[in-house]
Amino acid sequence: MAGRFIISEDEQGGFRFALVANNGQTLAVGGGYPTKVACVNGIETVRRNAPEAVIDDRTKTATLGDQGL
């Protein structure tokens, strides 16, 4: 999944990003950054941490059974 990060400016002048898959589906959003530099830093944090991220399931049914998790 290559996807792309899209940076946008909100109505209050802050910056947000969206991670969008190749099919156009939004996978993740981050926002409320006061500057574009801070927003890019947020993207870099996601890039660094996502490959090692684990699923922390805090739902009542902590497994998905037939869904493979």
Secondary structure, 3 states (H helix, E strand, C coil): CCCEEEEEECCCCCEEEEEECCCCCEEEEEEEECCHHHHHHHHHHHHHHHHHCCCCCCCCCCCCHHHCC
